């Protein structure tokens, strides 16, 4: 049984990546499963249940950006999705929310830098959306060998 966690900023392509990886036979890949929370212990319970059921399980979950370091213990692989921060800002900033969005991205980038420094695999949004083979390569790095 294999497990993985990919995190990143919201609006960085997590839904797209989860959808693509979820096509792999023999895998259950979820995008930000309910309840959507920052509590890493809830996610640990999902991983534990998958392990007990003998499932290959992965999450692509931006809500776990803050708790990702705590989460990595016991996971087979872990990565962080990287997207141009200006594109993330353009995606999330609604009129009147520009200041909040800027703070969110700035704090998120600091967390991402910390994760990369601690061995999280970088996954580049632009590559996985421009080259179908890039998704297959990312899948293999995460332990998914059944995605064609």
N, CA and C atoms as an extended XYZ file, in Angstrom:
444
Properties=species:S:1:pos:R:3:atomname:S:1:resname:S:1:resid:I:1 pbc="F F F"
N         0.824       -1.169        0.000 N   UNK     1
C         0.000        0.000        0.000 CA  UNK     1
C         0.875        1.241        0.000 C   UNK     1
N         0.467        2.224       -0.791 N   UNK     2
C         1.197        3.488       -0.875 CA  UNK     2
C         0.277        4.636       -0.518 C   UNK     2
N         0.867        5.694       -0.011 N   UNK     3
C         0.112        6.892        0.347 CA  UNK     3
C         0.898        8.120       -0.075 C   UNK     3
N         0.167        9.184       -0.368 N   UNK     4
C         0.842       10.447       -0.646 CA  UNK     4
C        -0.039       11.617       -0.249 C   UNK     4
N         0.615       12.750       -0.058 N   UNK     5
C        -0.048       14.026        0.167 CA  UNK     5
C         0.614       15.047       -0.739 C   UNK     5
N        -0.196       15.771       -1.477 N   UNK     6
C         0.286       16.935       -2.219 CA  UNK     6
C        -0.504       18.122       -1.697 C   UNK     6
N         0.196       19.176       -1.333 N   UNK     7
C        -0.452       20.388       -0.862 CA  UNK     7
C         0.028       21.564       -1.691 C   UNK     7
N        -0.433       22.730       -1.377 N   UNK     8
C        -0.053       23.940       -2.098 CA  UNK     8
C        -1.038       25.037       -1.759 C   UNK     8
N        -0.869       26.173       -2.389 N   UNK     9
C        -1.822       27.259       -2.210 CA  UNK     9
C        -3.161       26.884       -2.826 C   UNK     9
N        -4.230       27.430       -2.268 N   UNK    10
C        -5.515       27.301       -2.932 CA  UNK    10
C        -5.447       27.957       -4.304 C   UNK    10
N        -6.158       27.427       -5.259 N   UNK    11
C        -6.169       27.935       -6.639 CA  UNK    11
C        -4.830       27.718       -7.334 C   UNK    11
N        -4.112       26.683       -6.912 N   UNK    12
C        -2.822       26.392       -7.545 CA  UNK    12
C        -2.894       25.181       -8.466 C   UNK    12
N        -4.082       24.622       -8.643 N   UNK    13
C        -4.230       23.473       -9.533 CA  UNK    13
C        -4.469       22.175       -8.807 C   UNK    13
N        -4.832       22.235       -7.535 N   UNK    14
C        -5.018       21.003       -6.768 CA  UNK    14
C        -6.166       20.155       -7.312 C   UNK    14
N        -7.268       20.781       -7.716 N   UNK    15
C        -8.402       20.014       -8.240 CA  UNK    15
C        -8.013       19.310       -9.538 C   UNK    15
N        -7.303       20.009      -10.397 N   UNK    16
C        -6.866       19.422      -11.669 CA  UNK    16
C        -5.944       18.227      -11.431 C   UNK    16
N        -4.971       18.409      -10.546 N   UNK    17
C        -4.025       17.321      -10.286 CA  UNK    17
C        -4.727       16.119       -9.663 C   UNK    17
N        -5.620       16.358       -8.704 N   UNK    18
C        -6.349       15.252       -8.085 CA  UNK    18
C        -7.189       14.508       -9.123 C   UNK    18
N        -7.826       15.244      -10.015 N   UNK    19
C        -8.634       14.615      -11.065 CA  UNK    19
C        -7.763       13.723      -11.949 C   UNK    19
N        -6.619       14.235      -12.364 N   UNK    20
C        -5.735       13.457      -13.240 CA  UNK    20
C        -5.193       12.215      -12.531 C   UNK    20
N        -4.731       12.373      -11.297 N   UNK    21
C        -4.179       11.232      -10.556 CA  UNK    21
C        -5.271       10.231      -10.188 C   UNK    21
N        -6.485       10.715       -9.994 N   UNK    22
C        -7.602        9.844       -9.641 CA  UNK    22
C        -8.022        8.893      -10.742 C   UNK    22
N        -7.505        9.084      -11.935 N   UNK    23
C        -7.795        8.175      -13.055 CA  UNK    23
C        -7.014        6.859      -12.948 C   UNK    23
N        -6.049        6.798      -12.063 N   UNK    24
C        -5.182        5.618      -11.950 CA  UNK    24
C        -5.941        4.447      -11.336 C   UNK    24
N        -5.988        3.312      -12.033 N   UNK    25
C        -6.616        2.123      -11.449 CA  UNK    25
C        -5.913        1.702      -10.164 C   UNK    25
N        -6.698        1.269       -9.189 N   UNK    26
C        -6.135        0.784       -7.935 CA  UNK    26
C        -5.801        1.873       -6.936 C   UNK    26
N        -6.224        3.089       -7.220 N   UNK    27
C        -5.934        4.211       -6.339 CA  UNK    27
C        -7.198        4.966       -6.001 C   UNK    27
N        -7.250        5.470       -4.771 N   UNK    28
C        -8.278        6.427       -4.380 CA  UNK    28
C        -7.543        7.731       -4.103 C   UNK    28
N        -7.832        8.726       -4.932 N   UNK    29
C        -7.205       10.037       -4.800 CA  UNK    29
C        -8.321       11.050       -4.574 C   UNK    29
N        -8.202       11.806       -3.489 N   UNK    30
C        -9.243       12.763       -3.143 CA  UNK    30
C        -8.708       14.188       -3.190 C   UNK    30
N        -9.595       15.090       -3.565 N   UNK    31
C        -9.282       16.510       -3.553 CA  UNK    31
C       -10.021       17.157       -2.384 C   UNK    31
N        -9.275       17.599       -1.414 N   UNK    32
C        -9.816       18.315       -0.264 CA  UNK    32
C       -11.102       17.691        0.278 C   UNK    32
N       -11.005       16.439        0.753 N   UNK    33
C       -12.209       15.763        1.253 CA  UNK    33
C       -12.815       16.468        2.459 C   UNK    33
N       -14.093       16.263        2.636 N   UNK    34
C       -14.804       16.861        3.780 CA  UNK    34
C       -14.398       16.139        5.061 C   UNK    34
N       -14.383       16.758        6.198 N   UNK    35
C       -14.575       18.195        6.347 CA  UNK    35
C       -13.324       18.950        5.938 C   UNK    35
N       -13.515       20.055        5.261 N   UNK    36
C       -12.373       20.876        4.858 CA  UNK    36
C       -11.890       21.607        6.090 C   UNK    36
N       -10.706       21.268        6.512 N   UNK    37
C       -10.184       21.797        7.765 CA  UNK    37
C        -8.673       21.825        7.715 C   UNK    37
N        -8.097       22.597        8.592 N   UNK    38
C        -6.645       22.647        8.722 CA  UNK    38
C        -6.130       21.568        9.677 C   UNK    38
N        -7.032       20.856       10.314 N   UNK    39
C        -6.632       19.886       11.334 CA  UNK    39
C        -5.997       18.653       10.686 C   UNK    39
N        -4.699       18.525       10.856 N   UNK    40
C        -3.978       17.404       10.260 CA  UNK    40
C        -4.428       16.069       10.851 C   UNK    40
N        -4.909       16.070       12.092 N   UNK    41
C        -5.300       14.792       12.705 CA  UNK    41
C        -6.492       14.183       11.983 C   UNK    41
N        -7.379       15.019       11.406 N   UNK    42
C        -8.492       14.465       10.630 CA  UNK    42
C        -7.970       13.743        9.394 C   UNK    42
N        -7.000       14.353        8.742 N   UNK    43
C        -6.415       13.715        7.563 CA  UNK    43
C        -5.681       12.434        7.955 C   UNK    43
N        -4.995       12.450        9.096 N   UNK    44
C        -4.302       11.235        9.532 CA  UNK    44
C        -5.291       10.092        9.705 C   UNK    44
N        -6.492       10.382       10.174 N   UNK    45
C        -7.510        9.338       10.302 CA  UNK    45
C        -7.926        8.792        8.944 C   UNK    45
N        -8.014        9.650        7.924 N   UNK    46
C        -8.337        9.167        6.575 CA  UNK    46
C        -7.242        8.235        6.072 C   UNK    46
N        -5.987        8.599        6.292 N   UNK    47
C        -4.873        7.752        5.869 CA  UNK    47
C        -4.873        6.433        6.635 C   UNK    47
N        -5.150        6.498        7.937 N   UNK    48
C        -5.185        5.277        8.752 CA  UNK    48
C        -6.272        4.324        8.247 C   UNK    48
N        -7.457        4.865        7.963 N   UNK    49
C        -8.553        4.023        7.465 CA  UNK    49
C        -8.189        3.392        6.117 C   UNK    49
N        -7.539        4.154        5.251 N   UNK    50
C        -7.121        3.615        3.955 CA  UNK    50
C        -6.094        2.499        4.157 C   UNK    50
N        -5.164        2.719        5.083 N   UNK    51
C        -4.150        1.703        5.370 CA  UNK    51
C        -4.805        0.426        5.882 C   UNK    51
N        -5.732        0.582        6.822 N   UNK    52
C        -6.412       -0.590        7.387 CA  UNK    52
C        -7.229       -1.328        6.338 C   UNK    52
N        -7.730       -0.610        5.338 N   UNK    53
C        -8.511       -1.233        4.266 CA  UNK    53
C        -7.616       -1.763        3.143 C   UNK    53
N        -6.311       -1.542        3.241 N   UNK    54
C        -5.389       -2.018        2.221 CA  UNK    54
C        -5.447       -1.222        0.930 C   UNK    54
N        -5.852        0.036        1.023 N   UNK    55
C        -5.995        0.879       -0.163 CA  UNK    55
C        -4.730        1.686       -0.443 C   UNK    55
N        -4.493        1.938       -1.724 N   UNK    56
C        -3.554        2.974       -2.123 CA  UNK    56
C        -4.342        4.280       -2.077 C   UNK    56
N        -3.838        5.251       -1.316 N   UNK    57
C        -4.619        6.456       -1.063 CA  UNK    57
C        -3.742        7.695       -1.153 C   UNK    57
N        -4.295        8.738       -1.752 N   UNK    58
C        -3.599       10.016       -1.805 CA  UNK    58
C        -4.573       11.168       -1.718 C   UNK    58
N        -4.080       12.270       -1.218 N   UNK    59
C        -4.858       13.507       -1.153 CA  UNK    59
C        -4.078       14.619       -1.814 C   UNK    59
N        -4.809       15.457       -2.522 N   UNK    60
C        -4.284       16.720       -3.020 CA  UNK    60
C        -5.119       17.766       -2.297 C   UNK    60
N        -4.504       18.441       -1.321 N   UNK    61
C        -5.286       19.171       -0.342 CA  UNK    61
C        -4.588       20.466        0.072 C   UNK    61
N        -5.085       21.603       -0.426 N   UNK    62
C        -4.481       22.886       -0.064 CA  UNK    62
C        -4.770       23.254        1.387 C   UNK    62
N        -5.811       22.693        1.972 N   UNK    63
C        -6.134       22.993        3.369 CA  UNK    63
C        -5.082       22.461        4.331 C   UNK    63
N        -4.271       21.526        3.878 N   UNK    64
C        -3.244       20.947        4.758 CA  UNK    64
C        -1.876       21.603        4.591 C   UNK    64
N        -1.828       22.739        3.896 N   UNK    65
C        -0.544       23.427        3.724 CA  UNK    65
C         0.098       23.731        5.076 C   UNK    65
N        -0.696       24.195        6.026 N   UNK    66
C        -0.149       24.544        7.340 CA  UNK    66
C         0.286       23.316        8.135 C   UNK    66
N        -0.371       22.163        7.939 N   UNK    67
C        -0.048       20.974        8.722 CA  UNK    67
C         0.718       19.918        7.975 C   UNK    67
N         1.242       20.249        6.815 N   UNK    68
C         1.872       19.240        5.956 CA  UNK    68
C         3.116       18.614        6.575 C   UNK    68
N         3.911       19.402        7.289 N   UNK    69
C         5.107       18.816        7.919 CA  UNK    69
C         4.716       17.756        8.930 C   UNK    69
N         3.692       18.023        9.701 N   UNK    70
C         3.193       17.051       10.681 CA  UNK    70
C         2.635       15.814        9.970 C   UNK    70
N         2.057       16.009        8.811 N   UNK    71
C         1.405       14.923        8.079 CA  UNK    71
C         2.376       13.948        7.443 C   UNK    71
N         3.571       14.376        7.104 N   UNK    72
C         4.429       13.547        6.259 CA  UNK    72
C         4.893       12.248        6.916 C   UNK    72
N         4.901       12.184        8.233 N   UNK    73
C         5.299       10.959        8.910 CA  UNK    73
C         4.350        9.832        8.524 C   UNK    73
N         4.891        8.746        8.026 N   UNK    74
C         4.083        7.599        7.641 CA  UNK    74
C         3.621        7.617        6.193 C   UNK    74
N         3.840        8.721        5.481 N   UNK    75
C         3.449        8.771        4.074 CA  UNK    75
C         4.562        8.220        3.198 C   UNK    75
N         4.170        7.612        2.100 N   UNK    76
C         5.153        7.109        1.148 CA  UNK    76
C         5.827        8.261        0.420 C   UNK    76
N         5.021        9.232       -0.016 N   UNK    77
C         5.541       10.381       -0.758 CA  UNK    77
C         4.778       11.636       -0.354 C   UNK    77
N         5.394       12.774       -0.589 N   UNK    78
C         4.734       14.041       -0.316 CA  UNK    78
C         5.314       15.102       -1.241 C   UNK    78
N         4.445       15.995       -1.682 N   UNK    79
C         4.870       17.027       -2.610 CA  UNK    79
C         4.105       18.315       -2.387 C   UNK    79
N         4.551       19.337       -3.089 N   UNK    80
C         3.897       20.642       -3.018 CA  UNK    80
C         3.721       21.164       -4.447 C   UNK    80
N         2.511       21.599       -4.729 N   UNK    81
C         2.172       22.107       -6.050 CA  UNK    81
C         2.572       23.578       -6.132 C   UNK    81
N         3.329       23.911       -7.165 N   UNK    82
C         3.839       25.263       -7.339 CA  UNK    82
C         3.174       25.915       -8.547 C   UNK    82
N         2.597       27.087       -8.335 N   UNK    83
C         2.015       27.878       -9.412 CA  UNK    83
C         2.482       29.318       -9.238 C   UNK    83
N         2.641       30.016      -10.331 N   UNK    84
C         3.063       31.402      -10.272 CA  UNK    84
C         2.164       32.158       -9.288 C   UNK    84
N         2.743       32.797       -8.273 N   UNK    85
C         1.909       33.458       -7.263 CA  UNK    85
C         1.039       34.574       -7.830 C   UNK    85
N         1.463       35.211       -8.901 N   UNK    86
C         0.625       36.247       -9.512 CA  UNK    86
C        -0.622       35.628      -10.140 C   UNK    86
N        -0.487       34.426      -10.681 N   UNK    87
C        -1.659       33.719      -11.226 CA  UNK    87
C        -2.610       33.311      -10.103 C   UNK    87
N        -2.049       32.886       -8.970 N   UNK    88
C        -2.893       32.543       -7.815 CA  UNK    88
C        -3.637       33.792       -7.344 C   UNK    88
N        -2.922       34.902       -7.224 N   UNK    89
C        -3.569       36.151       -6.807 CA  UNK    89
C        -4.698       36.535       -7.754 C   UNK    89
N        -4.446       36.446       -9.044 N   UNK    90
C        -5.478       36.797      -10.027 CA  UNK    90
C        -6.690       35.893       -9.893 C   UNK    90
N        -6.475       34.659       -9.480 N   UNK    91
C        -7.557       33.695       -9.359 CA  UNK    91
C        -8.396       33.905       -8.095 C   UNK    91
N        -7.765       34.327       -7.010 N   UNK    92
C        -8.499       34.399       -5.741 CA  UNK    92
C        -8.943       35.795       -5.340 C   UNK    92
N        -8.274       36.832       -5.843 N   UNK    93
C        -8.558       38.188       -5.365 CA  UNK    93
C        -9.841       38.725       -5.993 C   UNK    93
N       -10.858       38.879       -5.170 N   UNK    94
C       -12.108       39.504       -5.584 CA  UNK    94
C       -12.033       40.984       -5.201 C   UNK    94
N       -12.848       41.827       -5.826 N   UNK    95
C       -12.817       43.237       -5.453 CA  UNK    95
C       -13.001       43.420       -3.942 C   UNK    95
N       -12.104       44.190       -3.367 N   UNK    96
C       -12.143       44.437       -1.930 CA  UNK    96
C       -11.364       43.424       -1.109 C   UNK    96
N       -10.867       42.359       -1.730 N   UNK    97
C       -10.136       41.316       -1.005 CA  UNK    97
C        -8.662       41.265       -1.388 C   UNK    97
N        -8.187       42.262       -2.084 N   UNK    98
C        -6.822       42.233       -2.583 CA  UNK    98
C        -5.797       42.143       -1.454 C   UNK    98
N        -6.030       42.882       -0.366 N   UNK    99
C        -5.080       42.858        0.755 CA  UNK    99
C        -5.053       41.477        1.404 C   UNK    99
N        -6.232       40.912        1.662 N   UNK   100
C        -6.305       39.567        2.245 CA  UNK   100
C        -5.611       38.559        1.334 C   UNK   100
N        -5.875       38.635        0.034 N   UNK   101
C        -5.287       37.676       -0.909 CA  UNK   101
C        -3.770       37.784       -0.930 C   UNK   101
N        -3.258       39.000       -0.873 N   UNK   102
C        -1.813       39.205       -0.876 CA  UNK   102
C        -1.180       38.599        0.373 C   UNK   102
N        -1.794       38.807        1.519 N   UNK   103
C        -1.283       38.219        2.766 CA  UNK   103
C        -1.338       36.698        2.695 C   UNK   103
N        -2.453       36.141        2.205 N   UNK   104
C        -2.596       34.690        2.074 CA  UNK   104
C        -1.478       34.102        1.216 C   UNK   104
N        -1.222       34.722        0.074 N   UNK   105
C        -0.187       34.205       -0.826 CA  UNK   105
C         1.195       34.356       -0.181 C   UNK   105
N         1.472       35.505        0.432 N   UNK   106
C         2.783       35.722        1.059 CA  UNK   106
C         3.048       34.683        2.152 C   UNK   106
N         2.072       34.471        3.028 N   UNK   107
C         2.246       33.488        4.104 CA  UNK   107
C         2.336       32.065        3.540 C   UNK   107
N         1.545       31.783        2.527 N   UNK   108
C         1.590       30.458        1.906 CA  UNK   108
C         2.924       30.173        1.251 C   UNK   108
N         3.501       31.178        0.600 N   UNK   109
C         4.809       30.986       -0.033 CA  UNK   109
C         5.885       30.694        1.007 C   UNK   109
N         5.801       31.325        2.166 N   UNK   110
C         6.759       31.039        3.239 CA  UNK   110
C         6.627       29.584        3.689 C   UNK   110
N         5.391       29.094        3.806 N   UNK   111
C         5.186       27.683        4.171 CA  UNK   111
C         5.726       26.756        3.088 C   UNK   111
N         5.468       27.108        1.842 N   UNK   112
C         5.948       26.286        0.721 CA  UNK   112
C         7.472       26.228        0.730 C   UNK   112
N         8.139       27.351        0.930 N   UNK   113
C         9.606       27.362        1.004 CA  UNK   113
C        10.092       26.413        2.099 C   UNK   113
N         9.406       26.427        3.234 N   UNK   114
C         9.772       25.546        4.346 CA  UNK   114
C         9.597       24.076        3.957 C   UNK   114
N         8.520       23.762        3.270 N   UNK   115
C         8.283       22.371        2.849 CA  UNK   115
C         9.335       21.913        1.850 C   UNK   115
N         9.644       22.759        0.896 N   UNK   116
C        10.662       22.396       -0.100 CA  UNK   116
C        12.011       22.177        0.564 C   UNK   116
N        12.340       23.000        1.554 N   UNK   117
C        13.609       22.850        2.278 CA  UNK   117
C        13.653       21.552        3.078 C   UNK   117
N        12.476       20.988        3.375 N   UNK   118
C        12.412       19.758        4.164 CA  UNK   118
C        12.086       18.531        3.322 C   UNK   118
N        12.297       18.624        2.021 N   UNK   119
C        12.232       17.441        1.175 CA  UNK   119
C        10.930       17.199        0.429 C   UNK   119
N         9.987       18.118        0.498 N   UNK   120
C         8.764       17.939       -0.291 CA  UNK   120
C         9.095       18.091       -1.769 C   UNK   120
N         8.557       17.192       -2.578 N   UNK   121
C         8.811       17.196       -4.008 CA  UNK   121
C         8.087       18.372       -4.666 C   UNK   121
N         8.795       19.186       -5.460 N   UNK   122
C         8.119       20.268       -6.172 CA  UNK   122
C         7.369       19.729       -7.391 C   UNK   122
N         6.123       20.165       -7.558 N   UNK   123
C         5.305       19.794       -8.712 CA  UNK   123
C         4.880       21.105       -9.359 C   UNK   123
N         5.280       21.309      -10.592 N   UNK   124
C         5.045       22.592      -11.260 CA  UNK   124
C         3.745       22.576      -12.052 C   UNK   124
N         2.836       23.485      -11.683 N   UNK   125
C         1.518       23.583      -12.306 CA  UNK   125
C         1.625       23.742      -13.815 C   UNK   125
N         2.464       24.629      -14.260 N   UNK   126
C         2.575       24.892      -15.702 CA  UNK   126
C         2.937       23.627      -16.471 C   UNK   126
N         3.854       22.836      -15.940 N   UNK   127
C         4.275       21.618      -16.629 CA  UNK   127
C         3.147       20.596      -16.719 C   UNK   127
N         2.414       20.394      -15.622 N   UNK   128
C         1.380       19.356      -15.651 CA  UNK   128
C         0.173       19.758      -16.480 C   UNK   128
N        -0.001       21.054      -16.726 N   UNK   129
C        -1.125       21.480      -17.560 CA  UNK   129
C        -0.736       21.614      -19.021 C   UNK   129
N         0.536       21.681      -19.326 N   UNK   130
C         0.989       21.858      -20.701 CA  UNK   130
C         1.451       20.553      -21.347 C   UNK   130
N         1.839       19.569      -20.535 N   UNK   131
C         2.416       18.339      -21.070 CA  UNK   131
C         1.772       17.133      -20.393 C   UNK   131
N         0.941       16.369      -21.127 N   UNK   132
C         0.281       15.207      -20.510 CA  UNK   132
C         1.271       14.198      -19.913 C   UNK   132
N         2.439       14.074      -20.498 N   UNK   133
C         3.434       13.153      -19.959 CA  UNK   133
C         3.941       13.614      -18.595 C   UNK   133
N         3.897       14.912      -18.336 N   UNK   134
C         4.343       15.429      -17.038 CA  UNK   134
C         3.463       14.895      -15.912 C   UNK   134
N         2.163       14.739      -16.152 N   UNK   135
C         1.269       14.182      -15.128 CA  UNK   135
C         1.658       12.740      -14.828 C   UNK   135
N         1.956       11.982      -15.864 N   UNK   136
C         2.374       10.585      -15.686 CA  UNK   136
C         3.674       10.528      -14.886 C   UNK   136
N         4.598       11.414      -15.195 N   UNK   137
C         5.869       11.443      -14.460 CA  UNK   137
C         5.664       11.800      -12.991 C   UNK   137
N         4.804       12.775      -12.714 N   UNK   138
C         4.493       13.128      -11.325 CA  UNK   138
C         3.847       11.934      -10.627 C   UNK   138
N         2.921       11.270      -11.315 N   UNK   139
C         2.257       10.095      -10.737 CA  UNK   139
C         3.296        9.048      -10.329 C   UNK   139
N         4.242        8.797      -11.170 N   UNK   140
C         5.277        7.797      -10.853 CA  UNK   140
C         6.105        8.220       -9.641 C   UNK   140
N         6.433        9.496       -9.566 N   UNK   141
C         7.187        9.973       -8.412 CA  UNK   141
C         6.390        9.840       -7.115 C   UNK   141
N         5.062        9.866       -7.236 N   UNK   142
C         4.196        9.696       -6.061 CA  UNK   142
C         3.896        8.228       -5.770 C   UNK   142
N         4.399        7.316       -6.609 N   UNK   143
C         4.197        5.881       -6.390 CA  UNK   143
C         3.035        5.296       -7.174 C   UNK   143
N         2.475        6.061       -8.100 N   UNK   144
C         1.369        5.576       -8.930 CA  UNK   144
C         1.959        5.111      -10.257 C   UNK   144
N         1.896        3.813      -10.499 N   UNK   145
C         2.475        3.260      -11.727 CA  UNK   145
C         1.399        2.757      -12.681 C   UNK   145
N         0.135        2.985      -12.362 N   UNK   146
C        -0.945        2.468      -13.200 CA  UNK   146
C        -1.609        3.545      -14.046 C   UNK   146
N        -1.049        4.743      -14.060 N   UNK   147
C        -1.599        5.831      -14.866 CA  UNK   147
C        -0.890        5.843      -16.198 C   UNK   147
N        -1.666        5.778      -17.272 N   UNK   148
C        -1.048        5.750      -18.609 CA  UNK   148
C        -1.224        7.081      -19.316 C   UNK   148
